[in-house]
Amino acid sequence: MTGVQLAPHRLSSINMASCKLVLLTLVAGVALADPQYNYQRPPPPSGLYETPVAPPPRPPPRPAPPPRSRPPPPQTYSPPPKTYNPPPQASNIRPQTYKSPATPGMEGMPYDFQWGVEDRDSGNAFSHVENSDGRTTQGEYRVLMPDGRTQVVKFFDNGGGFNAEVTYV
């Protein structure tokens, strides 16, 4: 060795580790090479069937049967029966008109209702409050979401369409 000097005790520990590694590799090789579980390979298949030398002779062709004269099959098709009628003539040409539901004196107007459910066993809670004077409908509903928040939807409709504001509490 030219430039590196190893201590004698260091050299012996490297040789000892190399010997252990070689010994472990040899033991593993013997264990893998030894047949396990008394496994015996099956014998190769023997000729169970004989290979034919030549194809069997073909039987002579049969003579064609004499032509038979058959009567044509009876005609069983007939047009389907007429089961529909033309549409009836319209009796009322002018459409009927009704009063607009926003007119005063509508049935069921004004109204005001509310309901709610709070189930302590399941933790489920929801409610709905709504009122209307016949022209404007407004209210709010609350739903408990799966993540524990409560969704609050405040809404109104004054004849111009449904408007909602959604918040989470």
Phi, psi and omega in degrees: 000137187263309188248343186244126177249122177259145178290149182298321180291329178290321180294320181289327179289327177291318178296321181294318179293321178295319179296319179296319180294318179295316180298317180296321178295319179295317180297317179296321179296319178293319182295320181286332182281335182286131178296140184251152175059028179050041181286126176246129178293143178290151179292154178295149183296142178267169180287092180286331183238144177273140178279126180294144181281315180223152179294151179295152180292146179279141176290155180295149181292146179277148178291149180292140179290151179295146180294141178254145176258119179246147175287150179296151180294151181292149179280116182250356182278137171217153180298149180294152179291151180279111184247010181235159179235156176295156181297149179292155178290141179293131181264338182235105183280326181275133178289151177282145178242147180233161178290149179295141180293345181277004180287147179298151179086018178295146180291132179085006180249147344288164177221162181205122178215161175204150176206159180198157179226133174222106181258106183291330181294314181266346182082007183278136179213132175204156182205166180211131176230132181208147174212157181209144175254006181104338179246319182238133176244135179213160179171193179205151171224154183232138179225133175281122182275160181298334180275004175100346178281160176251126177272126179244123179243114175259132186222160171204156175216114180253025181101348180260006180119166183282129178236135183222148173234119184253128176226164178236135180246000000 
